Amino acid sequence: MVLLEMKDFSYRVGNQVLLKNINWTIKEHENWLILGLNGSGKTTLLSVASGYLPSEDGTINLLGEPLTVHNRRKLCQQVGLVSENFFSKYFRNETMNDIIFGGYYGQLGQLGDLTDKQILYARKLMRQFGINQSSRKPFWLLSKGERQKGLLIRALVHKPQMLFLDEPCSGLDIF
């Protein structure tokens, strides 16, 4: 099964082209590693591929469906994205609880009520990752490692079919 297919994809900000004519296919059970210089577009590529940034030129199929403005939210609920570079642009005063719980919706904010089972599972992951006590602090007050752990949990709470990791170990301690 093809999980991601990008055809002739390009991404611009204003007049600046950040990514040009990308063709990329990821099949089930494949693992990919993307290497590039700082500022080369890795975070942008993963943010678009996961559905968090809207695509502009070309086509993207995610989990067997064309990625559109109409189904983006639904598809984001099935994909995990860990990217402190991306999320730090959007999160500032949100608590780690809100950020993690928002992962169930695949969006930047929490959009509805959670079940007791969802809350218990998220709290279990928080304890396992050692961020239970920091869960009420605003995102900007957390250390890089605490933010990274929270974003990892956020990506895992909904048990995604696909996971995009953008520098997932950055800021984390060895043990």
N, C-alpha and C positions, 0 to 999 in steps of 0.2 A: 504494500500500500504506500502511496506517495503522501507524505505528511505536509510537505511544503513544496510549492512550485512557483518560482518567480520567473516571469518571461519579460524580457526587454524592460526591466524595471529601472527607473531613474528617480532621483529625489533631489529637489532643489529647495533652497531657502533664499527667497528673493531672486536675484539673478545668478546666484552662485550654485553651481551643480555640485552636490556632495557625492552622489552615486550616479553612475551612468551605465545604462544598458546591462544591468545585472541579470544573468540567467543562472538560476540555482535550483536544484532539486534535492530534497532530502527524503529518503525512503525510510520506512519503518526499520528499526534496529540499527540504523546508521548513527554514527557519532561524528561530528564535524568540529574542527578547530580552525578558527579564523585568526590569522596573524596580520598585523599591519602597524604602521607607525601611529603615534598619537595624532589624532585629528584626521585619520584616513577614512572614517565613516563606519567603523565596526559597530559602535553603539547605535548609530542611526539605522544601520542595516537590521540589527536584531530587534530594535524597537518597532520598525515597520513590519518585519517578518512575523512578529508576535501579535500584531494587530493594535499595538498601543499608539503608534503614529499612523495617520492616514496615508495611504499610498496615493501617488499622483499620476505617474506615467507607467504604462505597462500593466501587466496583470499579475495577481497573486492568488493562488489557490492554497488555502490552509485547511488541513484535515479533510481534504476532498471537496471543499466548497470554495467558490470564488469569494474572496475577502472584499466585502462592500461596507458602506456606511450602515446598511440595514442589518447586517448579521455580525458586525464587528464585536459587539458586546458578548453575544453568544459564543463566538469562537474564542475570545479572550478568556472565557471561563474554563476553557479546555486546554489552555496553554499557560505555562508559567514563564515569567520573565524576572530574572535577577539582574538588576542593573542600577547600582547606586548612582552612576553617572546620569542615567535617565531620570530616575525617580527623585533625585535631589533637586531637580528643576521644578518639581511640582509639590513636594512635601516640605513643609517648614514647621508649622505649629501643630500638625496632626500628631496624636500620640501613636506609639507603636501598636497599641491595641487596635486603633482605627485603621492603621495601615495594613496590619495583618488580616483583620476581619474583611477589609476591602478585597483581599485576594479571592474570597469566595465568589465575588461578583466579576472578577477580571477587569475591574475599573479602578480609577484613582481614588474613589471614595466608597464608603459603605452605602449601598443603595437600598437596603431593606433589613428586615429582621433576620436573625440567625436562630437556628435551632439550638437546643441545649447540647446536642451531640456535636454540632459544629464548634461551639464555644469550648467545650471540653477538649476536643481534639486539638484546637489551636493552642489552648493553654498547656496541654501535654507537650506539644512541640516547643513551646516557649520555655518550659522547664528543662527539656532535653538540651536545648541550645543555650541555656543559662541566661536568658534575658527576662525572666519573670519579674524581677524587681524594677527593671527599667521600662516596663511596658507603659507606664503612665507619663513618662517624660515626653516633651515635644521632640520631634525628629531632629531638629537642629541642635538640641542639647546632647544628643547621644554621640558616643564615640563612633568613629568609622566602623570599627568592628561590631558594635551593637547595631548600627544601621544595617550592616551587611547581613548579620544573623537574622534580623527582623525581615529583611527582604527575601532571604532564603525561605523562611517559614511562610511568608506571604505567598511565595510561588508554589509551595508544597501543600498548603492546607486543602486545596480542592483536588488534589491527586491528579495532576494534569497528564494529558496524553503526550505532551511534548514540552520540553523544558529548554529555554534559552538562558545561558549563563554568560554574563558579561563581567569578566574579572571577578568570579565568585569568591575567591580566597583573599582578595585585597582587603587589608586591614584586620584580618583574622589572626589570632594567636596560633601557635603551632599545635597546642593541645587544649 
